[in-house]
Amino acid sequence: MTSSPPVRPAGVSKTFTLVKTLTVAVIVALTALGALLAAGHEPVVAAPPTVAGVALDTVVARLEAVIPEAMLREDVPGISIAIVGDGKLLWAKGYGVANKATGAAVTERAVFRGASLSKTMTAYLALKLVEEGVLELDRPLIEYTGEAYIDDSRIEDVTLRMVLAHTSGFIGGDATRGRIVSTPGRHWAYSNHGFWYLQWVVEHVTGQPFAQYAADHLFTPLGMSDTSFVWLDEYAALAARGYEAGDPVAQSRPARANAAYGVLTTPSDFARLVSAIMNPVDGDPSLLGPAGVEAMLTPQAEAGSGLSWGLGWGLEPSADVDYFWHWGWVDGFRNLVVGDFDQRAAIIVMTNGSGGLHVAQDIVQVIFPGEHPLFPMLFAGGD
């Protein structure tokens, strides 16, 4: 025997039934709230998000007042920014145009040449290999490859710590792989070639091309879906065009990774890396643990002008706050990241104009007001 569905009494509409149901639900909720209040419990209200102790809404309002004027002053076509607060991505927005010829707007997904922000990603991957026991910070890197990277006996002394802290002694030169000009470990000298050496080592120990290794072990696990060390087909619609003194520069479409300054990325994606640094986890297959992050942000070498260098990041101490930072500078693009680990806050700025670092300076003052010795260093040179 089959039963018939219940029949609504004549004259009772669906609307009436719904209203009655909602009324009962409201009464139950109010009764529960009354019981909490009677017991002396205040209802839990989520605190508004903050950035370095300032309400996010206030920060955004200040940025909206600063950015358009600074872009106009410095002739920067487009800017994309992301804010990390409370250890996570809170807000992101694009301003201006990604391409002056087409008028395409900068969106949150607009892809920029990350330039030397690449080094922070390479450092993260290398320190994860240390955590996994594949590499050691103070073991000569030549021991992992079985062959010399360059014809100089001093290569036998170069360690991972030296490369990440820019004390390897490598500089550029006529040779593709560069050359060593000072005793490894003795002096700080910013070096792209040291990171190319590290890329070569990572490819040896992992058996993967660097671009694929980074995608598998960093970008995909962290949800950095618009980031790659090689050109992706989707970038044809997403990539910003760079401008140097107002003139367009040739678009780079790399087919091979450049661990020193080749990444293509967005501020929102990079904010996920910063968030991973601010939220270390022991035993996670992709995230660094607390010891790895501490090593990354511990001074290893003096870099001059009151600055020092950790493992992959610049460090700027002040009276009250120790900032970690890095910049990116290639033709047509200028980028900057500044963060405060203790306050779990950071600002990521990417621009497609040669005046971008001056705009970034104004933006940093909104988030982290005060004197920053890093800027004189930045304005003195490129990547």
N, C-alpha and C positions, 0 to 999 in steps of 0.2 A: 504494500500500500504506500502511495506517495502522499506526502502532506502538502497542502497548499500554503503559499507564503502568507504571512499575517496580513490582514486587511486593515488599512487605516480607517478609523471610524469616519462615518459620513460627516462632511463639513469641516474636517480637520485638514488643513493644507500642509504641504511640505514646509513652507515658510514658518508656520506656527511651530511645527515639530523642531526645526532647526533653532529657532529663537529659544524655545524651551530648553533644548540641550545646552546651548551657550549660556543661558541664565544659570543653570545648575552648575556648569563649570566655573563660572565667575564666583558664585557663592562658595563653592569648595575652595577656590584659590584665596578668597578674602578670609575665609574661616582659618585657613592654614597660616596666612600672614598675621591674623589677629592672635593666633596661638603663639607665634614666634615673638611678637611684640610683648604679649603678656608675660612670656618667660624671660623677658629682658634681652632678647636677641634683636639686633638691628638687621634689616635686610641688607644683603651683600650687593654693593654697587661697584661695578668694574671701574677702576681708576682710568682716567683718560691717558692715552699714550704720551710719553715724554721723550725728549731728546736732550741728553746732557742736563737733565733737571728742568727743562723748559717745555711747556705744553706744546705738542706737535702743531696744533692749530696756530699758535703764536709764531712758531718757527716758520711755518709755511707762509703766513702773512708777510713776515719780514723778507723772506726770499722773493716773494712775488713783487715786492717793491724794489728789490735790489737788482734782480737778474736782467730785466729788459733794459734798464739804463746802462748797466755794465756791458751788455752785449753790443749795444749801439756805440758806446764809447770806444770799445776795442775792436769794432768791426768783425765780430764773430757771428757767422751765419746761424749756427745752431748749437744747442747745448742740451744734454740729457743728464739728469741727476737722480740719485737715489739716496734716501736717508735710512740709516739703521738706528733704531732706538730700542732700548730694553733687549738688545741682543738679536733683533730680527728686523727684516725689511718692513718699514712702516709706510713709506710713501715714495713715489717716483713720478717724474713728469719730464716731458720734452718741451723745448722752447725753440722757436725759429724754424729754419729750414734745413733739411738734410742735403738738398741739392738746389742750388740757386737757379740752375737752368730749367728745371722742371717745377720748382716751387713745392716739391714734396716736403711735408712737415716732418719735424722730428717727433717721433712717437716713443713710447716706452720701449718698443722693440727695435728701434733704429740701432743698427750695428756700427760700432766705431772701431778703428784700429786701436787696440789697447796699448800698443807700443810696449814700454818697459814694465807695465803692469803684469806682463807675461812672467817676469822674474818671480813675482810673489806666488804665482800658480806653480811654477817649476819648483820653487822652494818647498811648497806644501807637499807636492808629490815626492820629492826627495826625502823630506823628513818622515813621510809615511813609510818609505822604504827602510829608513833607519829603524822606525818603530817595529817593522816586521822582521828586522834582522838581516835584511838583504844588503844594506849599506851600513857603514859606520862613519861617524862624523870625522874621526881623526885618523882614519886609515887612508894611505895614499890611493887615489882613485885608479892609478895605473894597475894596481893589483887585481882590479875587477875585469880588466880588458885583456891582459896578457900581451899588450903591444903599446908602444909609445904613440901618443897623440901628435907630438911634434919632436923634432930632432934637437932636444935640449935636455941634458941630464937632470935639470931642475924640475922637470915634469914629474920625476919620481917622488918629489916631496909634496906635491899639491894634493890637498885633502878636500873633502866635501865642505867642511867648515870654512876653509879658506875661500872657496868659490862663492858660497852663499854670503859671506861677509865682505866680499870684494878685497881680499888680501892675497889672492892667488899669484899676483905678479903679472898676469896676462894683460896685454893691451892689443890694440889692432896693429895692422901692418900690411905689407904687401901680400904676405902669405894669407891664404884663406883662413887658416886656423889660428892666426895671430902669432904672437911670440911672448916670451917671458922676459921682462926687462928689470925685475927686481927680485930679491930673495923671497920666495913664497912664505907668507905668514908674517912678513915684517911690516909692510905698509898698506894702508887703505888706498885703493885706486879703483874707481868704478869701472867695471869690465863686462862688456858683452861677450867677449871671447871666452871668458871663464865659463859662462853659462852655455856656450856652444859645446865646450868640452864636456860639461855635465850632461847635456843632451845626448852626446855620443855614448857616455858611460851608461846612462839609463837605458838606452836602446840595446846596449850589450847585455845588461843584467836581466832585462825583462823579455828580450826577444821580440819586441814590438816596435813599430815606428812610433816616434814620440807622440805624434798627433793622435794616433789611435789609443795609446796608453793613457793619455790625458783624458780623452773622451770616456774611456771605460772606467777609469779609477777616480775621476774627479768631476768632470762636467755632468755626466749622466747621473751618478749617485746624488749630487747636490742639486739637481734640477736646473742646471745651467744650460737650458735647451737652445739658446741662441749663441753659444760660445764654441769656438773651434780654433785650432791652430792652422787649419787649412781652409781654403775657400769652399763654401757649400753653395749648392744651386739656389737655395732660398735667399742667399745674400743679394742676389740680383735685385730683389724688391726691397731689401731691408738696409743695405749698406749706405752709410752717409758718404758723401763726397767731401774730400778734404780741400782746404783753401789756405794758401800761404800768401800773406799780404794781399788778400782779396782775390788772388788768381787760383783757379782750380789746379790740383796736382793729379798726376796719373793714378788711377785706381789700382791698388795692389790686390792681386788675386793669387795668393800663395798656394802652390801645390805640395810644398814640403814645409814641415814645421820649422819654426825659429823660436827656440825656447827662451831667447833673450828678449825679443821685442816683436814677435809675429802674431800674437793672438788677436782675434776679432771677437768682440764681446759687447755687452750692454751694461749700464750701471746696475740695473736690477739683478742681472746674473752675477755681477761682481759682488753685490751686496750679500748674495748667498754664500760666497766664499768668506767674506768678513764675518758673517753670522756663524759659520762653522768654526772660525778662529775664536770667536767669543763664547762658543758653547762646545768646548772639547769633551770628548767621550772616550773613556777607556774601553778598549776591546772592540770598537766599531770597525768594520772592514774598510770603511772609507774615510771616516773622520779621525783627525789627530786627537790624541789624548792630551791631558793637561801638561804632561812633561814635555811633549813635543812643542806645544804652543808656548810654554815658558821659555824653552830654548830659543824659539823663533824670535821672541820679543825681549831677549836679554842682550845687552850690549856686548859686542864682540870686538869692535874696533872703533877708534875715534875717527870721525869723518870731517872734523874741522868745524869752525863757527858754532860751537856748542852742540853739534850733532854727533850721533854715533850710529853704528850699523849693527843690526841683529843678524839673523839668518834669513835673508831675503827681504827684509824691511828696513827702511830708515827709521831712526828713533830720535825724537825730539823731547828732551826733558824740560820741564818748567818748574816754577816754584811749587805749584799745586798739582800738576797733571803731567804724566808722561804719555806723549802721543806716539803712535806708530803711523807711518806714512810711506807713500811711494808715488812717483809721477810717471807719466808716459809722454814722450816727445818724439814724433816723427813728422816728416813733411805733411802739413795740412791738419795735424791732429795734436791736441794738447790735453792731457788728462791728469787728474789728481785724486788721491784717496788719503784722507786723514781720519784717524780713529783714536778713540780713548777706550782702552780695554776695561778699565775700572768702572767707568760710567756706561759701558756697553753701548757706545754711540759712535757713529761714523758718518761721513759724507763722501759720496762718490760723484765725481764730476767728469764728464767726457764732452769734448768740444771738437768741432771741425774747423777751427780757425786758429791762426798763429798767435792771436792775442788771448787765447783761452786760459792761460795760467793767471793772467791778471784778473779775469772774470772769476776764476776759481778762488783767488785770494779774497775777493769780496764775499764770496759764498761761505768760505771757511770762517770768516769773521762773524757771520751770523750764527753759526753752530758753535764755534770755539773761539770766542773773542779773546784778543790779547796779541802780544808780539809773538811772531813765529819765525825763528831763524832759518827755517827751511826755505823761505821764499827768496832771500838773496842768493842762495845756492841754485835754486831752480832757474832764476832769471839769468844766471851766468852761462848756462850751456844747455845742451840737448841730451839725448839718450846716449 
